[in-house]
Amino acid sequence: MTTALAAAVRAATGTDGASAAALDLRGTSVAVVRMFGSTAGVAYVEDAAEVRRRSSRGSRSALPSLALLDVLMNLPVGQKVAFSALTAGQRKLLRTAPSGTVEFGHERVIRRAVAPVSARLALVTAKDWKVGLERAGRFAPFCARAVLLSSTPPNHDDVLMEASFYGAGVCVYAKGKLTMLVEPQPYVRRRHTPAQWRFAEELYAQFTAP
């Protein structure tokens, strides 16, 4: 199933597909991960500079907490920030940051880290399309999403209506061919949140695990 799921995501990212164009999937990489209680195939793009920066350090770091990411998101990247501009709680959280995330100096701190990847599409499998829509919905705050079925459901119109209402795609992958029954709606990030950054960190940690 893992192999088929990865192949289905690659098919969805093909340059001649409507999904690839609408969701900006061309040139993405594919990883199969376990998140939110489901196995998902994820199409993503790396922040090349950030990945190189992390790779140059030669060590893996623990996942940052949401509280720490909230502090980091309010620091400009690559610029000095005086300790005096931060609260005692913020300074304490920054001291817990994984190696390389921030750089400390005399009475100042510099944020180095940014999110290493950006997810474009999550594809989850399900035998029942309603179950699939529920699973796919868990990825709604982070990227476009779609459900992968093994065959076209008999109640085709119901699938089209409900999936379209929730903005999720529905597709069938069989004999090496992907058929998109419902195109997923493009993901629109309305604001940046610590949860989005944490999602990117978890995704990156899984596909770079030894």
GIWOBEL-V705427 format. One record per helix or strand. SS is the DSSP state (2 for helix, 1 for strand). FROM is the first residue (numbers start at 1). TO is the last residue. Records with the same first field share a line. If there is no record, write none. Layout:
BEGIN
SS=FROM-TO + FROM-TO
END
This chain:
BEGIN
2=2-12 + 18-23 + 48-57 + 66-73 + 83-85 + 88-94 + 129-137 + 156-166 + 194-207
1=29-35 + 38-46 + 77-77 + 80-82 + 102-105 + 108-111 + 117-125 + 144-149 + 169-174 + 177-182
END
